[in-house]
Every structure is written in C-alpha cells, then in structure tokens.
Amino acid sequence: MEQRTFGRSGQRVSVIGTGTWQLGADWGQVREEEALAVLEAAVESGVSFFDTADVYGDGRSERLIGRLLRERPDADVLVATKMGRRVPLEPALYTLDNFRSWVDRSRRNLGVDRLDLVQLHCPPTPVYSSHAVFDALDTLVEEDRIAAYGVSVETCAEALTAIARPGTASVQIILNPFRIKPLETVLPAASDAGVGIIARVPLASGLLSGRYTETTEFPKDDHRSYNRHGEAFDQGETFSGVEYATGVEAAAELAALVPEGATLAQTALRWIIQQHGVSTVIPGARSPERVRANARAAGLAPLPEKTLNGVRDLYDRRIRAQVHHRW
C-alpha cells in the first residue's frame, strides 16, 4: 500500500489507516476476538496506521491494539492515540501533570515505552490558543514519553490555529464528500506548514457505505441512535452532522458516480486520499472483510473529473446548507 510522509514528524503511514473507535465503544458490541481479527486483517492488508483514544471503551481499544503489538511483534504499525476526554472539558485541566498521567496510562494500555503520536482529543476551543498547553506537549516529547503530537479538531478554525504551532505534527479533521470545507483553507495551510492531515469519519458514520435506508435501526448503545442531534458530544461526529434522511438520499445519488468495479465506500475513500495534503484516512471496520475492502480503495485508479465534479455538485445542492457554516 502507498505510504506517505506524516507531516513534520517524518513518520511514514499507509494512505489507508484504520480507526478503532468502534472496537472500544459507541458502535454496538464487538467481542475481543472479533476486534483482534479486524486488527490482524488490517495489518495483512498493508495498513500501517491505527488511530485510537484513551476514552474508546475507557481504554479497551488501546488495550486491544496493545495485545496485537505483543502477539505480532513483526507488525510495523504507527499507533496514534488521543487524550483529554476522560475528564470534564475544562481548559484548566489541560496541564503538564495531567498530560503525564494520561500519557502514562495510554503507554500502559498499549504496552509501549513511548507513544508514536498523541493528539489532543477535540478539546475546548481556547486550548488551541494556550502557549502553556503546547509547551507541555513539547515537554512530553523532551521526556521521551511521546515521539510527536497533534490535535483532533471539530472546526476548520481550530485546525488553522493548531497548524500555526511549530510543534504540531498532525491535524485530524472530518473530511468526506459530505464535509468538504477543509479543502478551502485547512489542507492548503497544512501542506504549506508540513503538517500531516488525518481524515476521520470518512464514510459519514456509514452513510457513505450505501448500506443504510431511512428505516435502518441502530442499537441503543450506538451513537448513531443517541447522538443524532449532539446529545452526547459534537453532532458533527455522527453522520458528519448531516440530517439522516438527507444523507441517505444523497448517498443514493452519489452511488451513480461510482466507477465500475468499486463500491460507494471505496469511492468515498479514494476521493479523500486524492485530495492534496491528506496523509491518511481512518475508516473504521467491525469485520475483517470490511477492513480488507477499505484497504483496496488505495489501489483504485484516480477518480475522473466527472466524479469529482459530481461530488462537488451534490455537496452544493444537498449538503452545504446543513454543515458548511457550522464546522
């Protein structure tokens, strides 16, 4: 699989990575052996980048990856975790002492001496403007607790603030055919600064898989049931902030643009990695078959102009009014 240089850190990552939120919590139950099978399939498919967080299943996702690393010492995988959402989202809590505690817990969960990449996990907006916060992150690097740091953001404005920090290695942001605003300023700024871009929620919580209809029901412990209007966390994390019925209809329309031999999900992933400045995209998967299908998107031919223009037209007609002004 194609490997890309990951921002200022100089690390190399597969263009298709694997997100592991679904292996921890909030997507229905996934048994441990099923989760490990997903991670194994990712490695076998050429994936060399896993994204996790200390809050996913209160560390379960990290521990599962840690077990894989123990059982597969030959796996050449860069693991990015996130911190900051196991406590109230108050800027005063983003301190060096807390960072050390959070990072040390993740090191234990993953079974490593040094974390490859730690990201602030969608913190309160003022945190991005705090010199003390970024000084603390630099200290973690100096102490060899972490190799590099980045941020996971909700808005383009937050991304631009973080990109301006000289130590920021990466920005993780929602980017997919239903959320294209980052193409305007964030990706160009990141490219100019040498900051890596991790594209998350690439399939709009499954809408861009084409598998759902207006009558699809999700388990009660699935955020696609309980967070459609931002009841638990930012609404943009669920279906990319798009109203569900609109998203189902738009996905059906987008299916007409899928190249022969590809699926809608693979086309969405190919669209993302074709955007200049993207380092890696992190679709989730709950089965080995799904993770293998995601990985195959890296081998698709570049999408033609007809498809690219069709995505833009669909966004402008169906999606823009719901999301563009918010994130």
Sequence and secondary structure as in RCSB ss.txt:
>XXXX:A:sequence
MEQRTFGRSGQRVSVIGTGTWQLGADWGQVREEEALAVLEAAVESGVSFFDTADVYGDGRSERLIGRLLRERPDA
DVLVATKMGRRVPLEPALYTLDNFRSWVDRSRRNLGVDRLDLVQLHCPPTPVYSSHAVFDALDTLVEEDRIAAYG
VSVETCAEALTAIARPGTASVQIILNPFRIKPLETVLPAASDAGVGIIARVPLASGLLSGRYTETTEFPKDDHRS
YNRHGEAFDQGETFSGVEYATGVEAAAELAALVPEGATLAQTALRWIIQQHGVSTVIPGARSPERVRANARAAGL
APLPEKTLNGVRDLYDRRIRAQVHHRW
>XXXX:A:secstr
  EEEEGGGTEEEESB EE HHHHSSBS   HHHHHHHHHHHHHTT  EEE  TTGGGGHHHHHHHHHHHH TT 
  EEEEEES SS   GGG  HHHHHHHHHHHHHHHT SSBSEEEEES  GGGGG HHHHHHHHHHHHTTSBS EE
EE SSHHHHHHHHTSTTEEEEEEE BTTB GGGTTHHHHHHHHT EEEEESTTGGGGGGT   TT    TTBHHH
H TTSSSS GGGSGGG  HHHHHHHHHHHGGG  TT  HHHHHHHHHHTSTT  EE  B SSHHHHHHHHHGGGS
    HHHHHHHHHHIIIIIHHHHTTT 
